[in-house]
Amino acid sequence: MNGRQAARLLGLLPGPQQQVLRLRLVYGLSAEQTAAVLGSTPPVVRLAQHQALEVLRKELAERRGPRRNAVPND
């Protein structure tokens, strides 16, 4: 995935979730530091990060289609 594709994926997220991911993953801030920057609390930051990553995981899974070598459910 290139930077343009990553930026498009981030664009799917609401603004606050985009901010959290940028601060946490791009700039490497802790949850405490991110909370201070955003005027929030560390638990809220961690929740927003979790929710944002779930959205991105689902979007990537949909784009990729069924996994190869996946075991079918009986």
C-alpha positions, 0 to 999 in steps of 0.5 A: 500500500502506498501513501496515497492509498493509505490517505484514501483509507484514512479519509473514510474515517471521521475527523477525530479518528483520523487525528488519533491515528495520525498522532498515535501511528504516524507521530508515535505519541502515547495515548496520554500525549495524544489525549493532551493534544486533543483535549481528551482522555487516554481511554477515549483515545484508545477507544477511538483508535480501536474503532478506527482500526476496526473500520480500516480492517473491515474495509481492507477485508472487503477490498481483498475479497475472500481469503485464499486457503480459508477454511470453509465453515461447516 
